[in-house]
Amino acid sequence: MPPGVKHPKRGDIWHLNFSPAAGQEMKYEHFAIVISPDAYNRMTNLIYVAPISTTANLARNVGFQVSLSGAGTKTTGVIDLMQIRAVDFKSAERKVSYVEKLPSFIVDEVLERIAPIFIADET
């Protein structure tokens, strides 16, 4: 990340390179929403992101997507919550660039939809 570029915060949309990747993992350059909290991002220089796609069919079918329709953003598509991953935003290979901030109602919906992934009762 070049000097003077803003630090990623939860709810930001960034454009970044998801490659290298394997199998069904998201590849190439995509928009993504930052879902990790600001303190974590600053402490680790990693950010957890969910890519924004136009074809997240499986995620859509199982309820792990959030549409940007009606969000009032320049960025369009659906947030694919099945492809969450950590990335080093300072890596030159990631080619990160800030795009815009999501409205809080979209961020809240994202956090509500991912909660079952991480806190599911396995009994």
QUIHU-V196734 format. One record per helix or strand. SS is the DSSP state (@ for helix, = for strand). FROM is the first residue (numbers start at 1). LEN is the number of residues. If there is no record, write none. Layout:
BEGIN
ss=SS from=FROM len=LEN
ss=SS from=FROM len=LEN
END
This chain:
BEGIN
ss== from=12 len=6
ss== from=29 len=6
ss=@ from=38 len=7
ss== from=46 len=8
ss=@ from=57 len=6
ss== from=65 len=3
ss== from=78 len=3
ss=@ from=81 len=3
ss== from=85 len=4
ss=@ from=92 len=3
ss== from=97 len=5
ss=@ from=104 len=16
END
